[in-house]
Amino acid sequence: MDITIRDAELTDVPFLARCVMAAVGTLDMSEKAEDNPAYETICEICAMDHSLYCWNHFRVAVDTKTGEPVGSLLAYDGKRYARARDLAFSYAAEKTGVDLGDSDMETCKGEYYLDSMAILPEYRGRKIGHALMLDAIEQGKEKRHCRFTLIAEKDAESLQSYYSALGFVPEEEIVFFGHPYIRMALHI
């Protein structure tokens, strides 16, 4: 199977919203997103300039035969995180009545943060996630970053092992959306 990785486009927002929802555990990528009451709000957040999940910070893996997106990864300079998070979380709270602000900070200035990766189930096991991770690290290096961070669920030992194989090392435990995560870092 051949894939191409490209910058996301505004037309990718419905797919990106599904990926965000999958990454935060509110949707399985095999489910129909339109049936989830949060989907419309997440689409709106992904379409917003300067929000945490803004479409223009995603890279998308595309099946070259079908032209359809099969996976994505959000990555950005940590210095934009606090403001972008406030915008996204306050908008989500306004639209849904759910307060998301009770989470630790995932990243900060001086880091390039890798966030919200998801791959369609039928494309898993084909190293697409690996390609997206390496692509994001390369993008960050081109922007002169040397510290890369991400979080992994505390109980997801296989995911932590996967990130460790890429060179990420555990640093601290944080709480995000009420669940324990391990913050991991890669220094290049």
C-alpha positions in Angstrom: 0.0 0.0 0.0 1.3 3.4 -0.9 0.6 6.5 1.2 1.5 10.1 0.8 1.8 12.5 3.8 0.7 16.0 3.1 -0.4 19.1 4.9 -4.1 19.0 5.9 -6.6 21.1 4.0 -9.8 22.7 5.3 -11.8 20.1 3.4 -10.1 17.4 5.7 -11.9 18.9 8.8 -14.5 16.1 9.1 -11.8 13.4 9.1 -9.5 15.4 11.4 -12.4 15.8 13.9 -12.8 12.0 13.9 -9.1 11.6 14.6 -9.2 14.1 17.5 -12.2 12.3 19.0 -10.4 8.9 18.6 -7.2 10.3 20.2 -9.1 11.5 23.3 -11.1 8.3 23.5 -14.6 9.6 22.7 -14.9 7.7 19.3 -13.6 4.5 17.8 -12.4 5.2 14.3 -14.6 2.4 13.1 -17.7 4.2 14.4 -19.8 6.7 12.4 -18.8 10.1 13.9 -22.0 11.8 12.9 -23.9 9.8 15.6 -21.7 11.3 18.3 -23.2 14.5 19.8 -19.7 16.1 20.1 -18.7 15.6 16.5 -20.2 18.8 15.1 -18.5 20.9 17.9 -15.1 19.2 17.2 -15.5 19.9 13.5 -16.1 23.6 14.3 -13.0 23.6 16.6 -10.9 22.0 13.9 -12.1 24.6 11.4 -11.2 27.5 13.7 -8.0 29.5 13.2 -5.8 29.4 16.3 -7.7 26.6 18.2 -5.8 23.7 19.7 -7.0 21.3 17.0 -6.8 23.8 14.1 -6.7 21.9 10.8 -3.6 23.8 9.6 -1.4 22.1 12.2 -2.2 18.5 11.0 -0.4 16.3 8.5 -2.5 13.7 6.8 -1.6 10.3 5.5 -3.5 9.7 2.2 -4.0 6.4 0.4 -2.5 7.2 -3.1 -4.9 4.8 -4.8 -8.1 6.1 -3.4 -7.0 9.7 -2.5 -8.7 9.3 0.8 -7.2 10.3 4.2 -6.3 7.2 6.3 -4.6 8.8 9.3 -3.4 12.1 10.7 -1.1 13.6 13.3 -1.4 17.1 14.9 1.9 18.7 15.7 2.8 22.3 16.8 5.1 24.6 18.7 4.3 24.3 22.4 4.3 28.1 22.8 0.9 28.2 21.1 -0.6 25.6 23.4 -2.0 27.6 26.3 -3.9 30.2 24.1 -5.1 27.6 21.6 -6.2 25.3 24.4 -8.2 28.1 26.1 -9.9 28.9 22.8 -10.8 25.2 22.1 -11.9 24.3 25.6 -13.9 27.4 26.2 -15.7 27.0 22.9 -16.4 23.3 23.7 -17.7 24.2 27.1 -20.0 26.9 25.6 -21.4 24.5 23.0 -21.7 21.3 25.1 -21.8 22.5 28.7 -18.9 20.2 29.5 -15.9 21.9 31.2 -12.6 20.5 29.9 -10.3 22.8 31.8 -9.5 20.4 34.6 -6.4 19.0 32.8 -2.7 19.5 33.3 -0.8 21.4 30.6 0.4 19.0 27.9 3.2 21.1 26.5 4.9 24.5 26.7 7.3 26.9 25.0 10.5 25.3 23.8 8.8 22.1 22.8 7.4 20.7 19.6 4.3 18.8 20.6 2.9 15.7 18.8 -0.8 15.3 19.5 -3.9 13.4 18.4 -2.6 10.7 16.1 -5.2 8.3 14.7 -5.2 5.8 11.9 -8.3 4.1 10.3 -8.6 0.5 11.7 -8.2 -1.1 8.3 -4.9 0.7 7.7 -3.3 -0.1 11.1 -0.2 -2.4 11.2 1.2 -0.8 8.0 3.6 1.6 9.7 1.5 4.6 8.8 1.6 5.9 12.4 5.4 5.5 12.3 5.7 7.4 9.1 3.5 10.2 10.5 5.7 10.3 13.7 8.9 10.6 11.7 7.3 13.2 9.4 6.3 15.3 12.5 9.7 15.1 14.0 11.3 16.1 10.6 8.8 19.0 10.4 9.8 20.1 13.9 13.5 19.9 13.1 12.9 22.1 10.0 11.4 24.6 12.4 14.6 24.4 14.6 13.1 22.4 17.4 15.2 19.9 19.3 12.8 18.9 22.1 9.7 16.9 21.1 7.0 15.8 23.6 3.8 13.8 23.6 1.6 12.0 26.2 0.6 8.4 26.4 -2.1 6.9 28.6 -0.5 5.6 31.8 -2.0 2.1 31.4 -1.1 1.8 27.7 2.3 0.1 28.1 2.5 -1.0 24.5 2.0 2.6 23.3 4.7 3.8 25.7 7.0 1.0 24.4 6.2 2.2 20.8 7.2 5.7 21.6 10.3 4.6 23.5 11.4 2.7 20.4 11.3 6.1 18.6 13.6 7.5 21.3 11.0 9.1 23.6 11.7 8.8 27.4 9.1 9.1 30.2 9.4 12.3 32.2 6.3 12.8 34.4 2.7 11.8 35.0 0.0 14.3 34.2 -3.8 14.2 34.3 -5.6 15.0 31.1 -9.4 14.8 30.8 -9.4 13.1 34.2 -7.1 10.3 33.2 -3.5 9.6 34.1 -1.0 10.0 31.2 2.8 9.8 31.0 4.5 12.8 29.4 7.4 11.6 27.2 10.2 13.6 25.5 12.7 13.1 22.7 15.8 15.3 22.5 17.5 15.7 19.2 
